[in-house]
Structures are given as C-alpha cells and as structure tokens.
Amino acid sequence: MYQIRILREASRSLENLDKSVAHRIVRKINWLAENAEVVKPKGLRKNLSGLSKLREGDYRIFYRVIHEEKTVIIQFIGHRREVYKNK
C-alpha cells in the first residue's frame, strides 16, 4: 500500500465539501493508495501535465504517484466544471 500525502489546496477543498461527498472522495483516495501499482492512468495535458486524475461522481481528484517512494500525492480536488477552467 502506498502512503497518501494530501497537499494544502486539496485538504481545504475536502473540508469545504459536503460530508457525504468528502467521504466518497476519501474512500476513492484510499482505493488508489491500495491499487497505485496497478492503476494505469492516462496522462493529462497542458497546465495539468504530469498529473493524473480520478473521477468520483462530478468531482475530480488530481494526483501524482512517486513509485520509488511508494507515495500518492493528492494535488487538488474539485468539481469537474471548475477544475478545468482554473488550471
């Protein structure tokens, strides 16, 4: 299992979400930590280059995996209609 590191921006986003949505996102992040070695994410482009994403309903979880350190870094979380226009 990989370690999870949640950056400040992602942490703030989680705190501001409805508790049920935040709970679903945390479950998805935990799933990623358990499956990071086998997940084959599609790379993102432009301003999101170097990141990968997970979907949880209408929300997106943007992250980076450092396999050498067995770490998943959660960069930011947001509603799909907001994250792409701000990044």
N, C-alpha and C positions, 0 to 999 in steps of 0.2 A: 504494500500500500504506500502511496506517495504522501508526502507531507503537503498540507494546504497552507498557503500564505495569501491572505486577503489584504490587498492594498487599501489605503485610507479611502479613496474615492469609492471603491466597491463596498466597503464597510458602511459608509454613510448612506449609500443607495439602499442597502439592505435594511438599515434602521428606519428609513423613511417609507418602506413598503408596508402594505397590509400584512398582518402576521401570517395569514394563510399562504399568501404568495411568497413571502420570505422563507417560510418553512419548506415549501416546494423547491425553492432555489437552493437552499442549504442541502436538501436531500440529493439534488442533482449534482452539486459540487462534491458531496461525499461519494456519490457513484463514480464521478470522474476520478477521484483520488484512488479508488479501488481498481479502476479499469484503465488508467492512464497509459499503461504499457501496450495495450491492445487497440486503443482508440486511434483511428486514422483520420484526423481532422483535415478538412480542406483549408488550405491557406487563404487568408484574406488579402485584399489588395489595397493600394493607395495608402491612405492615412492609417489603415489598420494592418498594414503589412507586418508580418512577424507574429501576429496573434491568431488564435483560433477561437471558435465560438461554439457555445452550446445553446440549444433552444429549451426554454421551459415556458410553454404557453406563448404568450405575447412578449415575453421577456427574453433578453439575450445576455449570456454570461461570456465575457471576453477574457481569455486566459492565455497563458504561455506555460509550456511544460519544459522543465530542465531535467532531462533524463539522467544526466550524470549525478545530479544531487537528489534525484527522486523527489522533486518538488513541483507542485502545480501552483502558479501564481495567478490569482484572480485579479485582473487589472481593473475592470469596471463592469457594472451591471446596469441595465436599463431597458425601458420599453422599446420595442423594435422601431416604432415610428420616431423616437427621439434619438437613439444612439447613432444611427447612420448619418443624420444631418449635423450632429455636433462633433463628429470625429473625422 
